[in-house]
Amino acid sequence: MNNSMIVFILGQIIRLEGLLMIIPCLTSLIYQEHEIFAFLIVIISCLVIGTLMTLRKPANQTIYLKEGCVATAFSWILLSIFGCMPFVISGEIPSFTNALFETISGFTTTGASILSDVESMSHGMMLWRCFTHWIGGMGVLVFLLAIIPMNSASGSNMNLMKAESPGPQVDKLVPKVQSTAKILYGIYLALTVLELLFLLAGRMPLFEALLTSFGTAGTGGFGFRNDSFGSFSPYIQWVVTVFMILFGVNFNVYFLLLLRRFRRAASSEEVRAYFAIILAAVAVITVNIRSLYGTFGEALRHAAFQVGSIITTTGFSSCDFDLWPTLAKEVLVLLMFVGACAGSTGGGIKVSRFLLMGKTLGKELKQALHPQVVAPVRMDGKLVNHETIRTTNVFLAAYIFIFAASFMLVSLDGFDMVTNFTSVAATLNNIGPGLNQVGPMMNFGAYSNFAKLVLIFDMLAGRLEIFPMLVLFMPDTWRRF
């Protein structure tokens, strides 16, 4: 284990967080809020601690996948611990467990909240709360790779990206990993700014437009109004719907579009399946909820908004969908598990994994009927190797185990089955709202501290694709060979 390199990376992350926290600190200064002192304390602490941890650059900068997983898991944990301190110090969320839950929910782009009155928050704290979505959306280590040159020996940079990036596999867009990271963040920033402009065109105040863009880009879902997006105009709701769906697309497709490789971009099986699922879900829900709204257009708008919000795991709401008919709610629950595309900012199991599982099932059925037939699994015309299929199956097995264990543990609080089931689904898939007691107009504040810690683990495991968090609990990780 290259401990010195892990410490160096953690120091860079802590120092980076201190620099990023200057933005909400300046917001508090502009609005003349006393919360500025809470930010200043944490900023200084981050910069001092981060600098001390990075004074000596390790001679051996090689990072294998094990170190990549450990560094990634600890980065997100430390990022959240330091990130929650402004809430605690300022007294806006005095409970450390609640503040940690809220912050991890932000960084993991989950959007599950313990707050019952978000509108009472100060501007600086509100900006920091939503800004955590944008920071965590593409990944803080990817951002670190984009701005800080690091040794690429033995695929070190790629091992960091693999440990953090959402999806079954990570490919380099260009030969250098740092250039790939820059391209990803360039696309991410461009889409964020584009949405901001569209929101401003709809006469949304600049501050609220920034919060919305941060939440949509990171597919996070922290609302800054108690009714989320219920009180906004149809234009704003449609803009948010479109961009939620766009941020759920694999960013490799956007890179191909920039290179004008339109045919190759359009041939992506995952993206086509992603849009097909969205269209089918919107159609079913629109028909099912038509009687609840005055016009077909209104029903379509709410159906599209919620489908886009749930499948991309953003978690915004334009209405209380907990009041919808059973069929509509069941469709949304299924979408919680499907999730967005690999290589996007969305969570969930990912569309690509479901495609791989479906193709693998088809292969096994063919071979059961015709044992002599060779039926290779292909994705986008390329042969899928056995290792990819194996890791997909292992991921699903680990996912089911964690889901079942979490479901049983949070059930100790005595809430009903739907509440417990959807609370785990909402956190492990990084969605935000569930149903019943954790519905779109409710929050997670009623859960005990123990249950919140379980859900905190679920949020981190879901965002980091499970394995980096499980690696921390493996004895072999810490054993010297």
C-alpha positions, -999 to +999 in steps of 0.1 A: +000+000+000+015+033-011+004+052+021+024+083+014+007+088-020-027+083-005-020+109+022-007+133-006-039+129-026-061+134+005-042+166+013-048+179-022-085+171-019-088+189+015-069+220+002-091+220-030-122+219-008-110+249+011-105+269-021-139+259-035-155+270-002-144+306-009-173+309-034-201+305-007-180+325+017-181+354-008-218+349-012-222+354+026-201+385+023-223+399-005-255+393+015-238+405+048-245+373+066-227+363+098-222+327+084-191+341+067-171+334+099-181+297+098-167+295+063-135+313+071-128+289+100-132+259+078-114+274+048-083+282+069-084+247+085-086+230+051-058+251+036-035+245+067-042+208+070-041+202+033-008+221+029+008+201+058-002+168+041+013+178+008+045+194+019+065+164+007+057+149-027+061+111-025+090+096-044+068+067-054+037+081-071+024+048-084-012+040-076-027+006-083-064-001-082-063-010-045-047+024-036-072+041-060-102+026-042-088+035-008-079+070-018-113+076-034-133+063-005-113+083+021-114+114-002-152+114-002-154+108+035-129+136+044-145+159+019-179+154+036-166+157+072-149+191+064-178+201+041-204+197+069-185+218+094-199+252+082-234+240+089-224+228+124-203+259+133-229+283+121-257+265+139-278+261+108-276+223+112-263+220+148-264+181+148-231+167+134-249+135+122-276+156+104-250+180+089-229+150+077-260+134+062-269+166+044-234+171+031-228+136+019-262+137+003-250+168-015-215+155-026-229+122-037-256+141-056-284+122-038-305+152-027-320+134+003-325+160+030-331+162+068-343+198+066-380+206+068-377+244+060-350+249+034-361+285+027-349+296+061-313+289+053-289+318+046-277+325+011-242+314+017-252+281+033-278+275+006-252+280-021-227+257-005-254+231+000-263+231-038-227+237-049-217+203-033-239+187-061-218+204-088-185+194-071-195+158-067-214+154-100-184+147-122-162+136-093-137+155-072-108+133-082-116+138-118-114+175-112-081+171-093-067+152-123-079+179-146-060+207-128-030+191-111-004+171-131+002+137-115+025+108-124+008+085-150+031+056-144+014+022-142-019+037-151-021+055-118-044+083-130-067+058-148-070+038-116-082+069-098-108+076-125-120+040-125-125+041-087-146+072-089-164+074-122-199+060-124-205+030-147-192-004-155-161+008-174-141+039-180-125+047-213-099+074-221-113+099-246-078+109-256-044+092-248-037+113-217-059+108-187-055+145-176-067+156-210-097+133-207-105+148-173-103+183-188-126+174-217-151+159-193-152+190-171-152+213-201-184+196-214-198+196-178-192+233-174-205+242-209-238+224-203-241+240-168-237+275-183-261+267-211-288+257-187-281+289-166-287+310-197-320+293-205-332+297-169-322+334-169-342+338-202-372+325-182-368+354-158-355+332-130-334+352-105-296+347-109-291+332-074-319+307-079-307+299-115-273+291-101-287+268-075-309+251-101-280+246-125-257+232-098-284+207-088-294+197-124-258+194-136-248+171-107-282+154-109-284+162-072-318+175-064-315+197-033-345+221-035-342+256-023-380+260-020-401+239+003-422+227-027-390+220-048-401+231-083-439+231-078-442+269-078-421+276-109-435+283-143-441+256-169-412+270-190-387+266-161-400+231-154-395+221-191-360+236-191-350+217-160-366+185-174-346+187-207-313+194-189-319+167-163-322+142-191-292+156-210-269+153-179-280+116-177-264+109-211-230+093-213-205+122-217-185+102-243-215+108-266-211+145-263-174+142-270-182+122-302-207+150-312-180+176-307-158+156-331-188+155-355-189+117-354-227+118-354-233+083-367-211+067-340-228+088-313-262+078-326-253+041-326-248+040-288-271+012-276-271+025-241-282+060-250-309+047-274-322+024-246-321+053-222-343+075-243-366+046-251-371+040-214-379+076-208-404+079-236-422+047-226-423+057-189-436+092-197-463+078-220-475+053-193-475+078-165-492+105-186-521+082-194-523+071-158-524+105-142-544+123-169-575+126-148-556+144-120-548+174-141-568+199-161-551+194-195-532+167-212-502+191-215-501+196-178-502+159-171-474+154-198-453+181-182-454+166-147-449+131-160-419+141-181-404+161-152-407+133-127-395+106-151-365+128-160-359+135-123-360+099-111-342+081-139-313+106-138-315+103-100-318+141-097-346+141-073-364+174-080-402+173-079-428+195-097-456+180-077-463+156-049-461+124-069-467+104-038-504+112-045-503+096-079-520+063-088-502+031-079-491+023-114-474+057-119-456+053-086-445+018-094-430+030-127-410+057-108-398+031-083-385+009-111-368+039-127-350+044-094-331+012-100-325+017-137-307+050-133-289+070-160-262+061-185-227+051-175-202+080-177-229+105-168-235+124-135-265+102-127-267+073-103-286+040-102-275+006-115-271+022-150-288+014-183-256-003-196-256-029-169-292-038-176-284-041-213-254-064-204-276-085-181-303-088-208-278-098-235-261-123-211-295-138-203-302-141-240-268-158-246-274-184-218-309-192-232-295-197-267-268-220-254-293-239-233-313-246-264-283-251-288-252-261-267-230-261-298-239-225-308-213-198-300-233-167-289-209-139-280-222-108-262-218-076-281-223-039-272-223-012-299-209-038-323-180-047-300-174-080-283-179-077-246-152-096-227-158-121-199-143-098-173-168-071-180-197-095-176-182-110-145-178-076-128-214-067-138-226-098-121-205-092-090-217-056-088-253-068-089-247-094-062-230-068-039-258-043-047-285-068-036-266-077-004-262-041+006-298-032-002-312-061+018-289-054+048-297-017+048-334-024+044-334-046+075-313-022+096-334+009+089-365-011+096-354-010+133-368+025+134-404+012+130-415+030+099-437+012+073-423-010+046-428+014+017-409+041+036-380+019+045-378+003+010-378+035-009-355+053+016-328+027+009-336+028-029-334+066-029-300+067-011-283+037-026-293+049-061-285+086-052-320+098-060-333+118-030-370+114-024-388+082-018-424+075-009-446+079+022-426+093+051-396+102+028-418+114-001-411+145-022-428+168+004-412+150+034-377+145+045-353+120+062-351+139+095-374+115+115-349+086+111-326+078+141-289+086+140-281+049+135-304+047+105-289+079+091-254+064+093-267+033+074-282+056+047-249+077+047-230+045+038-256+037+011-251+071-005-214+068-006-215+032-018-240+042-045-220+071-058-187+052-058-201+021-075-200+001-042-165-015-045-143+014-032-164+014+000-163-024+004-125-024-001-121-004+031-136-033+051-115-060+035-087-073+058-065-079+027-065-042+020-046-034+051-025-066+053+012-063+044+024-089+019 
